[in-house]
Amino acid sequence: MLARHKAILNLTLLLCLLLSLIPGFIFARDCYAPSLFPRFYIALTGALVVGALFVIFEVQTPSPSPKRKIGPVGQFVCSALIGFLTTWNWATAIPRFTADRVLTTQTTFEKVRGAKSCHTAVQFVDPGGAGTIKTCASLWNLPSLPERGTISVTEKVSSLGVYLAKIELVAPQSPTERQ
């Protein structure tokens, strides 16, 4: 194989892997899994496969200095980390594609501090079995929230997790009803 063909193959493999991250992030939004168990093993398998592919195809950038050359172990580790991240995103998105029923229930929520780009978050125990979920209130058009209250949660449920479809404020909880 000519050097330029190998370079094109290497670049194509790397770009395909990196471009698959973007849809993974998009599809993983609003998906929650009950535990890390299946996702971790799926992502670990993906890391091993991607790491092995990069080592088999000998994906290396030409370096003028032999000191800067990454060995096969370093190459495997770097590509396996990229593979782990990619398959972790897609494994998180599995409930979006495998949901077999729609569940609409009311549950109590608590207003909590959000992340950097989200000032206010909503935290509630998921009725679909995904545990405690914390999500940004502005994503669901809930700008002014009381400290506690009741929300209506519509979600698609599968055995591997839930995909939140809709969250609406039902009723604020009065200060005398605090638990």
N, C-alpha and C positions, 0 to 999 in steps of 0.2 A: 504494500500500500504506500502510495506516495505521501510525502510529508504534508502537502496541502490538503489531500483527501482526509488524512487523519485529523488535521486541525479542524476541518469542516465538520467531521463526525463528532469530535470532542465538543466543539462549540454548540452544535445542534443538541447534543445530549444535555449539556448544561443549561441551555436556554429553555428547552422543554421542561426540565425539572423546575427551574425558577418561575417560568410562566404558569405552571400548574399551582403555584402558591396563591396566586391572586384569586382564582375561582374558589380555592379551598377556604380562604378567609371570608369570602362573600357567602358561601353556602354554610359555613360554620356559625354564622351570626344567629343568635337566638336559639341555638341548639344546646341542650344540657344533658349530660349523662349522669346516671345515678352513682357510678363509681368509675375509678380509673382502670379497673381490671381489663375490660376488652380493648379499650383504646390503647393502653400501654403495650399490649402484646401485638396489636396490629401495627402500631408505630415502630416497635422494635423490629418486626419482620420487614417492614418497609425500609428501615435504616440498613439492615443487613443486605437486602437486595440491591439498593442503590449503591451502597459502599462496594459490593462485589462487582457491580456493573462498571463502576468507575475504575476499579483496579484491573478488571479483565480488559477493558478497552484502553488501559494505560493513559488515562486522561491526565496529562501534565502540560504545563506551560513551559515553553523553552526558556531556559534561564542561562544567561551568559556565564554566571559563576556557579561552579559545582557545589559551593557551600550553601547556596540558597535553594538547592533542589530538594523537593519534598520526597521522602522515601515512600514506599508502598504502604507502610503502616500509617503514616501521617495523612497520606492521600485517602486511605480507607476511612480514617476517623473523620476527616473534614467532610467527605461526601456522605458518610453515614449520618452526620449531624443534619445536613441539609435534607436527606431522605427522611429522617425522623420528624423534622418539623413539617415537611410536606404531608407525610402520611398521618401525622397527629391531627392536622387541620381537617383532612378528609375523613378521618375516623370520628372526629367531633361532629361532622356534618351528616353522619349516617342516619340519625333519627329523622332528618328532613326527608330522606328517600325511603325509609322503611316503616314510616308511621302507618298504622293500620286502623286507627280509630281517632275520632275527635272528641275531646272532653272539655266541657264548659262547666266550671264550678266557681263558687265564691269562696274566698279565703281571706284571712286577715293579713294585713301588711304593716310594716314599720318603716318609717322614713329614716334613711341613713345617709351618711356622707358618701358621695360618689367618687369616681376616679378624677384624674386631672381635667379631662374635657367634659366631665359630667358633674355638675354641682350637687344634684340631688339624686339619690338612688332609692329604689323600692326593694325591700327585702321581705320575702315570704317563703313559707314552706310549700313546696310544689305539690298540688293534689295528684299529679301524675306519677309521683314517685321518684323524682330526680333530686330530692333533698331540699336544702335551702338555696334559693335562687336570689341573687342580687343583680338587678338590671337598672339601667339608667332610665329615669322617669321621663326625660325629654324625648326619648325614642318612641314612647307610647303616648305622646301628647298629654302628659300629666304634669303641667308646669307648677301649679300651686297645690301642694299636698298638705293635709294635716299630718301630725306626727304619727297617728295610727288610724286605721280604718279598715274598710272592706273593699276588695277589688274583685272583679269578675275576670277570670283567666280562661281564655280559650286556647287550647293547645292540641297538637297532634302527638299522640303517644305511640311509642313502639317499645319493644322489649329492651332496646339498647339506649333509650333516652326519650326526651321530649323536645318538641319544636314549638316555641311560643308563637302563636299566631296573633293574639289580641289581648290587651290588658286594658280594662276600663275601671274607673273609680265608681263604686256603687254608693258607699255611704261613709262619711267620716265618723270616727268614734269619738264620742264626747269625753271630756276629761274625767268624768265620774266613772266611766266604764273601764278604766285602765286595769290591766291584769297584773 
